[in-house]
Amino acid sequence: MEKTMNTKIPKLGDSDLGQWIWQNLVPKSGQSDTVRGELLRANEKLRDESLRNGNANWDKGFEILIDFLEETLCRKRFPFFNQCKSLRKDLDRLRNHDEPYLEDDLFDRIESHIFSFCRRNRKLIPHEKNKELNR
């Protein structure tokens, strides 16, 4: 993964971009070394827990993933900040883990926000791994 740290996110369509991030920035296990990889990994962890498990394994780790998505995608210094109202609404819905969201559309919207973020911020940024996160 070290070699990808000096590169930029390529200009690709959503499907190809998602595949590129997954193949190049998301490790087989554990947290990503890059913010972009960790954003996609976080969304997919949340999607999997909700759709496959009905949030049966919900713990603090999933809250950490939601917080990471919100904190990263809604920082004022990024142009994406103006679109945070809809993103926060989706993330708040996921925080209601007693009623799992069982459709892909919410996770697809979050993924779309991630891709927009990646396109606007193409330079890879190292991700500081959260020692409290075991997901």
BELVENGI-V794691 format. One line per field, one symbol per residue. ss: DSSP state (2 for helix, 1 for strand, 0 for the rest). psi: psi as a letter, one per 20 degrees, with the letter a starting at -180 (. if undefined). burial: I if it has 24 or more other C-alpha atoms within 12 Angstrom, else O. Layout:
ss=???
psi=???
burial=???
This chain:
ss=022222010000022222222222200000000122222222222222222220000002222222222222200000222222222222222220000000002222222222222222001001000000000
psi=hghihjaqpqorrgghgggggghhiorhqrqqiqgghhggggghggggggghikkhjpahhhhggggggghgikqhiqhihijhghghgghhhhhmiinqpkqhgghhggghgghgghhimhpppqpoqoiiok.
burial=OOOIOOOIIOOOOIOOIIOIIIOIIIOOOOIIIIIIIIIIIIIIIIIIIIIOOOIOOIOOIIIIIIIIIIOIIIOOOOOIOOIIOOIIOIIOOIIOIOOIIOOOOIIOIIIIIIIIIIIOOIOIIOOOOOOOOOI
